Amino acid sequence: MTSSPPKTALPDLPQSRYELVARIAAGGMATVYVGRLRGAAGFWRLCAIKRAHAHLVEDESAHEVLVTEARLASGVNHPHVVSVFDVEELDGELLLVMEYVEGATLSELCQSADVQNEVVPARVALRIAVDACAGLHAAHEVRDEHGLRLGLVHRDVSPQNILVGLDGVSRITDFGIAKVRTGDAMVRTATGHLKGKIGYMAPEYIRGQALDRRSDEFSLAVVVWEALTGQRLFRGGNELETMMRAINAPVPPLSRYVEGADGELDMIFERALERSPEARYRTLLDFQNALEMWAGTAGMLATRDEVARYVERQAGEKLAARRALVRRRLADLDGGEAQSKSGKRLIREIPPATGSETSTTAVTPLIQTRRGTSRAALIGLAGAVIGAATVLFVQSRNEEPAPAAESAPEVSVAPSASSPPSTSASAAPPAASSVAPMDAGVPIQRPLVRPLPTPKTATTPDPNPYGP
């Protein structure tokens, strides 16, 4: 998948529970969007939606790829695998619905580092490698309803299919061309083309031999080697040359390129990149343990917070732009007001403050009246409240004692702070219950003469109320 900004209006899905919010990537078979799932009681959540290209919906092989991806990925419940939780097929649309992970692919991180004439820090690359090993091992261990291991092989382990989130967690994604039968030698399409990215294929895959989990191990070792060095390992001038290098070319030791790498790390990658599957680590868990032990001992294993900060530094601007796009698109979809299907809650967007066109708009909830309440009933209720307020006000005035002959002129004077107001002829304040609410649209009647409150001394707010 390659990142692509939205250029045209997004398609509508009128019969779907999902809405397409913003396009984020496009590939040969599908386009990926940020989407929104809407439910009852005003519930909604963002998700990632892979939508098959229109010309492929009727293609049985393309249909099978997406359905297989959903079936296999949904069976892997692991924090280092992007979860797939729904497939929707209606009105000529085929949607694969996944969790939305805000982050960047390892490919994007490597490209960003290359633009800056840098490489991904070794500590970060090794943490990503450890997470990816864990996710792939979980996929390899998936079993069917009878408890039998499926023998799943991803077959497309590449930098584009390792997603590194802003939470610092790396996840494996895109099981579209995975195989589930161990020993299945049918690794080519009907047209004879290999599925996947040539530069990361294991030698046995290129030769058309049987695959197993160790084929993914070889591919991941190539990915990590390139992330650590900032160079391509087997890429040649054309696909044939690339395949021949993957089968025969020697692998340069990492210690030649990576500061802090030593002979032990060279041996770990030498084993993972063996041309014979039998000579590699038996499982991705074994490869993970070897990497994690070496990196931990050498002080070369980043924390997830460190990875998160690196993702923010390399992709934060792009992710902020996408976040703003999603907010604008959601506002457009809601037309300024997002109303839940239950009709009991209304969300209204407050316009920016005057003089600040760039201020962030706030969203405030307003309680909506029940559907059975009519406008006439509301008017009647308001009239009753006003009437009660008037009666109580008249009673309070009738009970007010007459002013003495020597009383001061009928001028309301604010009392000073040193002299408390006289209570000999003060009017009784109206009861709190007799005042109509401010939002009822009716002027509130108050006594003609009323003592003014003592002015408060202005104070400067504490700029750090939670400080020492």
Order of alpha helices (4+ residues) and beta strands (2+ residues): beta-beta-beta-beta-alpha-beta-beta-beta-alpha-alpha-beta-beta-alpha-alpha-alpha-alpha-alpha-alpha-beta-beta-beta-alpha
